[in-house]
Amino acid sequence: MPSLGCGTCRARKVRCDQTLPKCNRCIKAGRDCEGYGLRLSWPRHNDKRRAMVGPHSKTRSKGIPLNHHRLVNASSRDMELHQMISKLAQKYSVGVDAVPDTPIKLVEDTILARQARQATPFILLNSPATGVLTELSPTNKILFQYFVERASYSISTFGKDAQRVPKILIRMALSDNTPSSTAVLRSSIALASSHRDNEVYATARSKVAALRALAKSLQGFIGVSDSACHIGAGIILSTLEVQQSSTTSSHWLWYACGAAKLVKTSGLDEITTDRDMTSLVGWVHYFNTMAKFSLRHWKPNFVLDYSSLVDAGFNTFHPAVCSNGQPANLTGYPHEILYLLTEVFNSVTVASDPRYNTAEYIHRLQTLDCKLQSIAVHTTTGLDIDNDQPEFNMAVELYRLSTLIYLRRASAGILDLNTNFVDWVDQAFVLLAHLPTCQWTFPLFIFGCEARDDARRLILLDLIQRTADDGRYRSLAPIKRLIEIMWVQQDLLDDDLDYVCKLGVILSSSQKSVPAFLYTISTSLTFLLILNQLLNMPSYLITGTSRGLGFEFVRQLSADPNNTVIGFARNKQATEEKIEREMPGRSNIHTIQGEIENYESVKNLIDETAKITGGSLDYIIANAAIQSEWSGYNPIGALGSDPEKLEQELLDNFKINTVGNVHLFNLALPLIREGQAKKIIGISSGHADPDFITNFSIVEAAPYSMSKGALNIAIAKFDAQYRKEGILFMAISPGVVATKDMSNVTEEQLKGFADMMAAFQVYAPNFTGPISPEESVQRVMSVVYKASIESGSGGQFVSHFGTKQWL
């Protein structure tokens, strides 16, 4: 085909003389001739005649348009995930255990249980108490108003009278000035601050105030109203955790499961005559059911490495706080579906299970299938625009259909994927196409797994986009990402994947915490990480706080009212009296009585700490230790004159200074994992440095030195095991500190002390004597705050200077 001219003339739309090598027209005009070679061109913006992307299709029914979506891309991680699922499906029968419901035995003779059995309705004030709003600051008044008008509707609900929950929470918050009502009010303000502005500082302040009000409300008698307020605060705080946290925090689960435990132990589900209470219990039922799905398919500490797996079976992650039965006595089709969904979760098993081929198991699945189908005649399967709650009715039907789909898929061939199955999927996508928004992520995920063609995938993407554009809900990006991962795996394999295997691997590999199929999950940084970094609100556990160095740690750390300081002392009363005398009014100090050498006592310490901090812990300062004047100021040879006493000294020192701390570290690890700082500090001694001992002839304090040396080795071992989890173990010598009373020492012991001080001066010529506890704690905490695994501090043994210079 002949050339139409040079590139320059064609662009100018003028005739070209086509002279070689450059046209004369360009030369005469002084223009750069672009020649006659092949040129690539792209359509100009808004050039409809040459559009590379076709125009958007016309709007669909009910005026809901299709949005413009990007392509779903497969990454190298998706390929690794594909290989793992393929190999697991070939080699193993992958499944999970059912999450059991631990029966709760109600205490029949308590006042609360009798209140629950009474037929009189539960009374929540319908009008606000005077003074509640007037005590709020202008900013908090505005935030609470925002909660009333908008943020309260972001709380995910499902069940009979579910839409009543926001109004109930508002009445609770304004009912009176009791600590339990205050907890609901402060939780509401925290959620509003997060929802409106994503303001971390203000959110954290209000959340901490809510938690403190809850703790205060537990100090007296707890009636039905207080228990209801506790559930209300749990509803809001759980929603806040889901919205604020990334995929690394499971705190929402603790609030939800704690509310379920409160319902069962208090017998609140026995109150059937009050709509308000039933609505609250219904919310607990919904959260509890969705948590069971997450706990059933999610595996903690999952590694996307097939070669490292010795067993592909999933051990159900089942926190003790979630070992409670379902709320009972709830009526209505939504709760009937949730009860059946729980039965499905607890019933289906894998093909390798001995029960799989039994007639009893097959009959149980068939019965569940029939029950779910029978509900269809009662629920709204069409688009009933005359109904007061058409969107909610569609959501109820989506939950029923998603439960049927899950049951058929998870039955692994026992229940057929017949024409009924295909019809259910078709019905679901009709409903999804007509829903304006959808805050219920469980059916989104289940039907996302059934979207095998682009048309259905576009329906889901459209719905997710409409929900995000609505403004009331947080980003649906995480659930969208899960669905896209599922689509990639479906496209990579021709055959159907093992359903349970597929769900387990995808959820476990993409979620570092228990996934919340309740509401949208924000992709922001973990809320508690920001809270601790910006507000400096860490929690400290310090042992040996009755006097000396331990007491000084408490004094300095509790000076910041935002810190939570927990002390461990042998005599709680005497320690608290001393704290009140010297540090009056410090409500952030908590003293727990116990002995470090007693395992049960240490276990109780961790249990009480979890209650105070909500299940997390940032710092441990392992300060408790023993050293007697007899062994502390006499050389080891002199101690041999009394072998029985020496043996007992050695045993006591090792049991308290070493063994007790090893038990403390092991028991506290679950709390440390949930904390943010993740630092465990053992208070050691320069006496444990062999070079220091030999080079300067430090002959005193042999049992103490040996036990501290053993502690240093234990800390190094802990560091070797847990460094990969981001937990810092470190030993620090506080220096020679003036904490001992020398009035009762013998002349021989005093001479030993003088000899030791003389040896110290040879080691450090500038050494002038013991330093004060205040100076020692300041230097130790400076080292603690600067230490990190990245800087190589893990497992190290350093002085209060952060070096190997002990004095």
C-alpha positions in Angstrom: 0.0 0.0 0.0 1.6 3.4 -1.0 2.4 5.8 1.7 0.0 8.7 2.2 2.9 11.0 3.0 5.3 11.7 5.8 4.2 11.7 9.3 4.5 15.5 9.7 2.2 16.2 6.7 -0.3 13.6 7.7 -0.5 15.1 11.2 -1.0 18.6 9.6 -3.5 17.1 7.1 -1.8 18.7 4.1 -0.6 17.1 0.8 2.9 15.7 0.9 5.2 15.6 -2.2 6.7 12.3 -0.9 10.2 13.4 -1.8 12.9 11.0 -0.4 14.5 11.0 2.1 12.6 14.1 3.3 9.7 15.9 1.7 10.4 19.3 0.2 7.3 20.9 1.9 8.7 20.2 5.3 12.2 21.4 4.3 10.9 24.7 2.9 8.7 25.3 5.9 11.6 24.5 8.3 9.7 21.7 9.9 11.1 18.4 11.1 10.0 15.7 8.7 9.1 12.5 10.5 9.6 10.3 7.4 7.5 7.6 5.9 8.0 4.7 8.3 5.3 2.7 10.2 3.8 4.7 13.0 1.7 3.5 16.0 -1.3 5.6 17.0 -3.7 5.6 19.9 -7.2 7.1 19.9 -7.5 10.6 21.2 -9.4 11.2 24.4 -13.2 11.2 23.8 -12.6 10.0 20.2 -15.8 7.8 20.0 -15.1 6.8 16.4 -11.9 5.1 17.4 -12.8 3.9 21.0 -10.7 1.0 22.1 -13.1 0.3 25.0 -16.7 -0.1 24.2 -19.3 2.1 25.8 -20.9 1.1 29.1 -24.0 -1.0 28.8 -27.3 0.6 29.5 -28.5 0.7 33.1 -30.1 -2.4 34.4 -33.3 -2.9 36.2 -34.3 -0.6 39.1 -31.8 2.0 37.8 -28.7 0.3 39.3 -25.8 0.8 36.9 -22.8 -1.4 36.2 -19.6 0.1 37.3 -16.3 0.1 35.5 -14.1 -2.7 37.0 -10.5 -3.5 36.7 -9.3 -7.0 35.7 -8.7 -9.7 38.3 -5.0 -10.5 38.1 -3.1 -13.6 39.3 0.1 -13.0 41.2 3.0 -15.3 42.1 1.4 -15.8 45.5 -1.8 -17.0 43.8 0.3 -19.6 42.0 1.9 -20.7 45.2 -1.6 -21.0 46.7 -2.8 -22.9 43.7 0.0 -25.4 44.0 -0.6 -25.9 47.7 -4.4 -26.5 47.3 -3.7 -28.9 44.4 -1.2 -31.0 46.3 -3.3 -31.0 49.4 -6.3 -32.1 47.5 -4.3 -35.0 46.0 -2.6 -36.2 49.1 -4.9 -35.4 52.0 -8.5 -35.2 52.9 -8.4 -31.8 54.3 -11.0 -30.6 56.8 -11.7 -29.0 60.1 -13.2 -30.1 63.3 -16.6 -28.8 64.4 -16.6 -26.0 67.0 -18.4 -27.5 69.9 -20.9 -25.6 72.1 -19.9 -26.0 75.7 -23.1 -26.3 77.8 -23.4 -23.6 80.4 -24.9 -24.5 83.8 -26.9 -21.6 85.1 -26.8 -20.8 88.8 -30.4 -21.1 89.8 -30.2 -19.5 93.2 -28.7 -16.1 92.2 -30.8 -12.9 92.1 -29.9 -12.4 88.5 -31.2 -15.9 87.5 -34.4 -15.2 89.4 -34.8 -11.8 87.6 -34.3 -13.6 84.3 -37.1 -16.0 85.0 -39.6 -13.3 86.0 -42.3 -12.6 83.5 -42.1 -8.8 84.0 -40.5 -7.0 81.1 -37.0 -5.6 81.2 -37.2 -1.9 81.6 -35.0 0.5 79.5 -35.6 4.2 79.9 -37.4 5.5 76.8 -36.3 9.1 77.5 -32.8 10.4 78.4 -31.9 11.2 82.0 -31.3 14.8 82.6 -27.6 15.6 83.0 -26.1 12.9 80.8 -25.7 15.0 77.7 -24.9 18.2 79.7 -21.8 16.6 81.2 -20.4 15.9 77.7 -17.9 18.3 76.1 -19.2 20.1 72.9 -17.1 17.8 70.7 -18.5 14.7 72.3 -22.0 16.0 72.0 -21.5 16.4 68.3 -20.0 12.9 68.0 -22.9 11.4 69.9 -25.4 13.1 67.7 -23.4 11.7 64.7 -23.7 8.2 66.3 -27.5 8.7 66.6 -28.0 9.9 63.0 -25.4 7.7 61.2 -22.8 5.6 62.9 -25.3 3.5 64.9 -26.6 2.2 61.6 -23.2 0.9 60.7 -23.6 -1.8 63.4 -24.1 -5.1 61.6 -27.3 -6.8 62.7 -29.3 -9.8 61.6 -32.3 -11.3 63.4 -35.8 -10.6 64.5 -36.2 -6.9 65.4 -32.5 -6.4 64.4 -33.3 -2.8 63.3 -34.2 -2.0 66.9 -30.7 -2.4 68.1 -29.3 1.1 67.3 -32.3 2.8 69.1 -31.8 0.5 72.1 -28.2 1.4 72.4 -29.0 5.1 72.2 -31.5 4.7 75.1 -29.0 2.8 77.1 -26.3 5.4 76.6 -28.6 8.1 77.9 -30.4 6.2 80.6 -28.4 7.3 83.6 -24.9 8.1 84.9 -24.1 4.5 86.2 -20.8 3.0 85.0 -22.5 0.5 82.8 -24.5 3.1 80.9 -21.4 5.3 80.7 -19.6 2.4 79.1 -22.3 2.4 76.3 -22.1 6.2 75.9 -18.3 6.2 75.6 -18.3 3.3 73.3 -20.8 5.1 71.1 -18.6 8.2 71.0 -15.6 6.0 70.1 -17.4 4.4 67.2 -18.7 7.8 66.0 -15.2 9.3 66.0 -13.8 6.4 64.1 -16.7 6.3 61.6 -16.8 10.0 60.9 -13.2 11.1 60.9 -11.1 7.9 61.4 -9.6 10.0 64.3 -7.4 7.5 66.1 -6.5 9.8 69.1 -10.1 10.6 70.0 -11.3 7.1 69.3 -8.7 5.6 71.6 -9.5 8.1 74.4 -13.2 7.2 74.3 -12.5 3.5 74.0 -10.3 3.5 77.1 -12.9 5.5 79.0 -15.5 2.8 78.0 -13.3 0.0 79.2 -12.6 1.7 82.5 -16.3 2.3 83.0 -17.0 -1.4 82.3 -14.3 -2.4 84.8 -15.8 0.0 87.4 -19.3 -1.4 86.9 -18.0 -4.9 87.9 -17.2 -3.8 91.4 -20.7 -3.9 92.8 -23.9 -5.9 92.2 -24.7 -6.5 88.6 -28.4 -6.7 87.7 -30.2 -7.4 84.5 -30.0 -3.8 83.3 -26.2 -3.7 83.9 -25.8 -7.0 82.1 -27.7 -5.6 79.1 -25.5 -2.5 79.1 -22.4 -4.7 79.1 -23.8 -6.5 76.0 -24.6 -3.1 74.4 -21.0 -1.9 75.0 -19.7 -5.2 73.7 -21.8 -4.7 70.5 -20.3 -1.3 69.8 -16.7 -2.2 70.8 -16.8 -5.4 68.7 -18.0 -3.3 65.7 -15.3 -0.8 66.4 -12.6 -3.5 66.4 -13.9 -4.9 63.2 -13.9 -1.5 61.5 -10.6 -0.3 62.9 -8.5 -3.4 62.8 -6.6 -4.9 60.0 -6.3 -8.6 59.3 -3.9 -9.0 62.3 -6.2 -8.5 65.2 -8.9 -10.8 66.7 -10.1 -8.5 69.4 -13.5 -8.4 67.9 -13.9 -12.1 68.7 -13.2 -11.6 72.4 -15.9 -8.9 72.7 -18.4 -11.0 70.8 -17.7 -14.3 72.7 -17.6 -12.4 76.0 -21.1 -11.1 75.2 -22.3 -14.7 74.4 -20.8 -15.9 77.7 -22.6 -13.2 79.6 -25.9 -14.1 78.0 -25.6 -17.7 79.0 -24.2 -17.3 82.5 -26.8 -14.5 83.3 -29.7 -16.3 81.8 -30.6 -13.3 79.6 -31.8 -15.6 76.8 -34.5 -16.8 79.3 -36.1 -13.3 79.2 -38.6 -13.8 76.4 -41.2 -11.1 77.2 -39.1 -8.0 76.4 -38.4 -7.0 72.8 -35.4 -4.9 73.8 -33.6 -7.8 75.5 -34.5 -10.2 72.8 -33.0 -7.9 70.1 -29.8 -7.6 72.0 -29.6 -11.4 72.5 -30.4 -11.8 68.8 -27.3 -9.7 67.9 -25.2 -11.9 70.1 -26.7 -15.0 68.3 -25.7 -13.5 64.9 -22.1 -12.6 65.9 -21.7 -16.0 67.6 -22.9 -17.9 64.6 -20.6 -16.0 62.2 -17.7 -16.5 64.5 -18.2 -20.3 64.3 -17.7 -20.1 60.5 -14.4 -18.2 61.0 -13.2 -20.5 63.8 -14.1 -23.6 61.7 -12.1 -22.7 58.6 -9.3 -20.4 59.9 -6.0 -21.8 61.1 -3.6 -19.6 63.1 0.1 -19.2 62.1 -0.6 -20.7 58.7 2.5 -20.8 56.4 2.1 -20.8 52.6 4.8 -23.4 52.2 3.8 -26.9 51.2 7.1 -28.4 52.1 6.9 -27.3 55.7 3.5 -29.0 56.3 3.6 -32.3 58.1 -0.2 -32.6 58.3 -2.7 -30.8 56.1 -5.6 -31.2 58.6 -6.7 -28.0 60.3 -6.9 -27.9 64.1 -9.8 -25.7 64.9 -8.7 -22.5 66.6 -11.0 -22.3 69.6 -10.3 -19.7 72.3 -11.6 -20.6 75.7 -13.7 -17.4 75.8 -15.7 -18.7 72.8 -16.6 -22.0 74.5 -20.2 -21.1 75.2 -23.5 -22.3 73.9 -25.8 -20.5 71.5 -28.4 -18.1 73.0 -31.7 -20.0 73.3 -35.4 -19.2 72.9 -35.0 -16.9 69.9 -37.8 -17.0 67.4 -38.3 -15.8 63.8 -37.0 -17.0 60.5 -33.7 -15.2 60.7 -32.8 -17.0 64.0 -34.2 -20.3 62.7 -31.8 -20.0 59.8 -28.9 -19.1 62.2 -29.7 -22.1 64.4 -29.6 -24.4 61.3 -26.4 -22.7 60.1 -24.8 -23.6 63.4 -26.0 -27.2 63.1 -24.4 -27.3 59.6 -21.1 -26.0 60.9 -21.1 -28.6 63.7 -22.3 -31.5 61.5 -20.4 -31.7 58.2 -17.1 -33.6 58.3 -14.6 -34.8 55.7 -14.6 -38.0 53.7 -11.8 -39.5 55.8 -13.9 -39.3 58.9 -15.2 -42.7 60.1 -18.7 -41.1 60.4 -18.8 -40.1 56.8 -20.4 -43.2 55.4 -22.6 -44.0 58.3 -26.4 -43.9 57.8 -26.8 -41.7 60.8 -24.5 -39.0 59.3 -26.1 -39.1 55.9 -29.6 -38.9 57.5 -28.5 -35.9 59.6 -27.3 -34.0 56.5 -30.5 -34.9 54.6 -32.6 -33.7 57.5 -30.8 -30.3 57.7 -31.2 -29.9 53.9 -34.9 -30.6 54.2 -35.3 -28.1 57.1 -33.6 -25.4 55.1 -35.7 -26.0 52.1 -38.9 -26.0 54.1 -38.2 -22.5 55.4 -38.5 -21.2 51.8 -42.3 -21.1 51.9 -42.2 -18.7 54.8 -39.4 -16.3 53.7 -39.6 -13.6 51.0 -38.1 -15.2 47.9 -39.2 -12.5 45.5 -38.8 -8.8 45.4 -41.7 -7.6 47.6 -41.5 -3.9 47.3 -44.6 -3.4 49.5 -42.9 -5.0 52.5 -41.6 -2.7 55.2 -38.1 -4.2 55.1 -37.6 -5.5 51.5 -33.8 -5.4 51.7 -33.7 -7.2 55.0 -36.1 -9.9 53.7 -33.8 -10.4 50.7 -30.9 -10.7 53.1 -32.8 -13.4 55.1 -33.3 -15.3 51.9 -29.7 -14.9 50.9 -28.6 -16.4 54.3 -30.9 -19.4 53.7 -29.7 -20.0 50.2 -26.0 -19.5 51.3 -26.5 -22.1 54.1 -28.0 -24.5 51.6 -25.1 -24.0 49.2 -22.5 -24.4 51.9 -24.2 -27.6 53.1 -24.4 -29.1 49.7 -20.7 -28.2 48.9 -19.3 -29.2 52.2 -21.1 -32.6 52.3 -18.5 -33.8 49.8 -20.9 -35.7 47.5 -23.5 -37.0 50.0 -25.9 -34.3 48.9 -26.3 -33.8 45.1 -25.5 -30.6 43.2 -28.6 -31.1 41.2 -31.1 -28.8 39.4 -32.3 -27.5 42.8 -28.7 -26.4 43.6 -28.5 -24.6 40.3 -31.8 -22.9 40.9 -30.8 -21.7 44.3 -27.6 -20.1 42.9 -29.7 -18.4 40.2 -32.2 -17.1 42.7 -29.3 -15.7 44.9 -27.8 -13.8 42.0 -31.2 -12.3 41.1 -31.4 -11.0 44.7 -27.8 -9.8 44.7 -28.4 -7.9 41.5 -31.4 -6.1 43.0 -30.0 -5.3 46.4 -29.0 -1.6 46.6 -26.3 -2.4 49.2 -25.2 -5.4 51.2 -23.5 -5.2 54.6 -23.7 -9.0 55.1 -20.4 -10.4 54.0 -21.0 -14.1 54.6 -23.5 -14.6 51.7 -21.3 -12.4 49.6 -18.4 -14.7 50.2 -20.4 -18.0 49.7 -21.9 -16.8 46.4 -18.6 -15.3 45.4 -17.4 -18.9 45.4 -20.2 -19.8 43.0 -19.6 -17.0 40.5 -18.0 -19.0 37.7 -18.7 -16.6 34.8 -18.0 -12.9 34.2 -21.7 -11.9 34.3 -22.1 -13.2 37.9 -18.8 -11.8 39.0 -19.8 -8.4 37.7 -23.0 -8.6 39.7 -21.0 -9.1 42.9 -18.5 -6.4 42.0 -21.3 -3.9 41.3 -22.9 -4.7 44.6 -19.6 -4.3 46.5 -19.1 -0.9 44.8 -22.6 0.3 45.5 -22.1 -0.6 49.2 -18.8 1.3 49.4 -20.4 4.3 47.7 -23.3 4.4 50.1 -21.1 6.0 52.8 -22.5 4.3 55.8 -20.2 1.3 55.6 -16.5 0.9 55.6 -14.5 -0.5 52.7 -15.4 -3.9 51.5 -11.9 -4.3 49.9 -10.9 -7.3 52.2 -13.9 -9.4 51.3 -13.6 -8.4 47.7 -9.9 -9.5 47.8 -10.9 -12.9 49.3 -13.5 -13.4 46.5 -10.9 -12.5 43.9 -8.4 -15.0 45.3 -11.2 -17.6 45.1 -11.9 -16.7 41.4 -8.2 -17.0 40.5 -8.0 -20.5 42.0 -11.2 -21.5 40.2 -9.8 -20.3 36.9 -6.4 -22.1 37.5 -8.0 -25.5 38.0 -10.3 -27.3 35.6 -11.8 -29.6 38.2 -13.7 -28.4 41.3 -11.4 -28.0 44.3 -12.1 -29.7 47.5 -14.5 -27.2 49.1 -13.4 -27.4 52.7 -9.7 -27.5 51.7 -10.2 -24.4 49.4 -11.9 -22.3 52.1 -9.4 -23.3 54.8 -6.3 -22.6 52.8 -7.5 -19.3 51.3 -8.8 -17.9 54.6 -5.8 -19.0 56.6 -3.2 -17.8 54.1 -4.8 -14.4 53.6 -5.9 -13.6 57.1 -3.5 -13.2 60.0 -6.4 -13.0 62.5 -9.8 -14.6 62.8 -11.7 -13.2 59.8 -14.9 -11.3 60.7 -17.7 -12.3 58.4 -20.0 -9.7 60.0 -19.3 -6.4 58.5 -16.7 -4.7 56.5 -13.1 -4.8 57.6 -10.9 -1.7 57.2 -7.5 -2.1 55.6 -6.0 0.5 57.9 -3.2 -0.3 60.4 -4.2 -2.4 63.5 -6.1 -0.1 65.8 -4.3 -1.1 69.0 -0.9 -0.5 67.4 -1.8 3.1 66.6 -3.5 3.5 69.9 -0.3 2.5 71.8 2.0 4.5 69.6 0.0 7.7 69.6 -1.4 7.7 73.1 1.5 5.9 74.9 -0.9 3.6 76.7 1.0 0.4 77.2 0.5 -2.1 80.0 3.3 -3.2 82.3 3.5 -6.3 84.5 6.2 -5.9 87.2 7.1 -8.6 89.8 8.5 -7.9 93.2 6.8 -4.5 93.8 6.5 -4.4 97.5 9.7 -2.5 98.0 13.1 -1.4 96.5 13.6 -1.5 92.7 10.2 -3.0 92.0 8.3 -0.3 93.9 10.3 2.3 92.0 9.3 0.8 88.7 5.7 1.1 89.8 6.3 4.7 90.9 7.8 5.9 87.7 5.6 4.0 85.2 2.4 4.9 87.0 3.2 8.6 86.9 1.7 8.6 83.4 -2.0 8.1 83.9 -2.4 6.5 80.5 -0.2 3.6 81.5 -1.7 0.5 83.1 0.7 -0.8 85.8 0.2 -4.2 87.4 2.4 -5.1 90.4 3.0 -8.6 91.8 3.7 -8.6 95.5 3.7 -11.1 98.4 1.8 -8.8 100.7 -0.9 -7.0 98.7 -2.4 -5.0 101.6 0.9 -3.6 102.8 1.9 -2.7 99.2 -1.4 -1.0 98.5 -1.1 1.0 101.8 2.4 2.1 100.8 1.2 3.1 97.4 -1.6 5.1 98.9 0.8 6.9 101.3 3.4 7.7 98.7 1.3 7.9 95.5 -2.2 8.7 96.5 -4.9 8.8 93.8 -3.2 6.7 91.2 -6.0 4.5 89.8 -3.9 3.0 87.1 -2.0 0.8 89.6 -3.2 -2.7 90.2 -1.6 -5.0 92.8 -2.0 -8.7 92.7 -0.8 -10.9 95.6 1.3 -14.0 95.0 4.6 -15.7 95.1 6.8 -16.0 92.1 8.0 -19.5 93.2 4.4 -20.8 93.3 3.2 -21.9 89.9 -0.5 -21.6 90.7 0.2 -18.1 92.1 1.9 -17.1 88.8 -0.9 -18.6 86.8 -3.5 -16.6 88.8 -1.3 -13.5 88.2 -1.6 -13.9 84.4 -5.4 -14.6 84.6 -6.0 -11.4 86.6 -3.7 -9.5 84.3 -5.8 -10.6 81.3 -9.0 -9.3 83.0 -7.4 -5.9 83.7 -5.9 -5.4 80.2 -8.5 -7.2 78.1 -6.3 -10.1 77.1 -3.0 -8.3 76.1 0.2 -7.2 77.7 3.0 -5.0 76.4 5.9 -5.3 78.9 7.0 -7.7 81.6 9.7 -6.4 84.0 10.7 -9.6 85.8 12.2 -8.0 88.9 11.3 -10.4 91.8 14.4 -12.0 93.2 16.0 -13.2 96.5 19.5 -12.7 98.0 20.3 -13.2 101.6 23.0 -11.3 103.6 24.6 -14.6 104.5 25.3 -15.7 100.9 25.4 -12.2 99.5 28.4 -10.9 101.5 30.4 -14.1 102.1 32.7 -15.9 99.6 31.6 -19.3 98.2 34.3 -21.1 100.3 32.9 -19.7 103.5 29.4 -20.8 102.6 30.6 -24.4 102.4 31.0 -24.5 106.2 27.2 -25.0 106.4 26.4 -27.4 103.5 22.8 -27.8 104.3 22.2 -24.1 104.5 24.2 -23.6 101.3 22.1 -26.3 99.5 18.9 -24.6 100.6 20.2 -21.2 99.5 21.0 -22.6 96.1 17.6 -24.2 95.8 15.7 -21.0 96.9 17.7 -18.8 94.6 17.1 -21.0 91.6 13.4 -21.5 92.3 12.7 -17.8 92.7 15.3 -16.2 90.5 15.2 -18.7 87.6 12.4 -21.2 87.7 9.7 -18.8 88.7 10.6 -16.5 85.8 10.6 -19.3 83.3 7.0 -20.2 84.4 6.1 -16.5 84.2 7.3 -16.1 80.7 5.6 -19.3 79.4 2.3 -18.4 81.0 2.4 -14.7 79.8 3.2 -15.5 76.2 -0.5 -15.5 75.0 -0.9 -12.0 76.4 2.4 -10.7 75.1 1.4 -11.9 71.6 -1.7 -9.8 71.7 0.3 -6.8 73.0 2.1 -4.2 70.8 5.5 -3.7 72.5 6.1 -7.4 73.0 9.0 -7.0 75.4 10.0 -9.3 78.2 12.8 -8.0 80.4 14.6 -10.0 83.1 16.3 -8.0 85.7 19.7 -9.7 86.0 23.0 -8.7 87.6 26.6 -8.0 86.6 27.5 -10.8 89.1 26.3 -13.2 86.3 29.1 -12.2 84.0 31.9 -14.8 84.3 34.6 -12.4 82.9 33.7 -9.8 85.4 33.9 -12.3 88.2 37.2 -13.8 87.2 39.0 -10.6 86.2 38.2 -8.7 89.3 37.9 -11.6 91.9 34.2 -11.0 92.8 33.8 -13.9 95.3 30.5 -12.9 97.0 26.9 -13.7 96.2 27.6 -17.1 94.6 24.0 -18.5 94.8 22.5 -15.3 93.5 25.1 -15.0 90.7 24.5 -18.6 89.6 20.7 -18.2 89.5 21.0 -15.0 87.5 23.4 -16.6 85.1 20.8 -19.4 84.6 18.1 -16.7 84.0 20.3 -15.1 81.3 20.6 -18.5 79.6 16.8 -19.0 79.8 16.2 -15.6 78.3 18.5 -16.5 75.4 16.6 -19.7 74.9 13.3 -17.9 74.8 14.7 -15.4 72.4 15.9 -18.2 70.1 12.4 -19.6 69.9 10.2 -16.6 69.9 12.2 -13.9 68.1 10.5 -14.8 64.8 7.2 -13.8 66.4 8.5 -10.4 67.1 8.8 -10.9 70.9 11.9 -9.4 72.5 13.5 -11.2 75.4 16.4 -9.4 77.1 18.3 -9.4 80.4 19.4 -6.1 82.0 21.5 -5.5 85.0 20.3 -2.5 87.0 23.7 -1.7 88.5 24.5 -1.6 92.2 21.4 0.0 93.7 20.9 1.3 97.2 18.0 -0.8 98.3 19.3 -2.9 101.1 19.1 -2.2 104.8 22.6 -2.7 106.2 21.7 -2.2 109.9 21.4 -5.9 110.6 24.5 -7.3 108.9 27.3 -8.8 110.9 30.8 -7.4 111.0 32.0 -10.3 108.9 29.3 -9.6 106.3 30.0 -5.9 106.4 33.7 -6.7 105.7 32.6 -8.8 102.7 30.5 -5.9 101.4 33.5 -3.5 101.8 35.7 -6.0 99.9 33.2 -6.2 97.1 32.9 -2.4 96.9 36.7 -2.2 96.7 36.8 -4.7 93.8 34.1 -2.6 92.1 36.3 0.5 92.3 39.2 -1.4 90.7 36.8 -2.4 87.9 35.4 1.1 87.6 37.6 3.8 89.1 34.8 6.4 88.9 32.5 4.2 90.9 31.5 6.0 94.1 28.9 3.7 95.5 25.4 2.4 94.9 23.0 4.5 92.8 19.5 5.4 93.8 16.5 3.3 92.7 15.2 6.3 90.8 18.4 6.6 88.7 18.6 2.9 88.1 15.0 2.6 86.9 15.4 5.6 84.6 18.4 4.1 83.0 16.9 0.6 82.7 13.7 1.9 81.0 15.8 4.0 78.6 17.5 0.8 77.5 14.2 -1.1 77.3 12.5 1.5 75.1 15.5 1.7 72.7 15.9 -2.1 72.5 14.5 -3.9 69.4 14.9 -7.2 67.6 16.0 -5.3 64.5 18.9 -3.7 66.4 20.1 -7.1 67.7 18.9 -6.7 71.3 17.1 -10.0 71.4 18.6 -12.5 73.9 21.2 -10.0 75.0 22.5 -9.4 78.5 23.5 -5.7 79.1 23.9 -3.2 81.8 21.7 -0.2 82.7 24.0 1.7 80.3 22.9 -0.6 77.4 26.5 -2.0 77.2 28.7 -4.6 79.0 30.0 -1.9 81.4 28.4 -3.0 84.6 29.3 0.0 86.8 
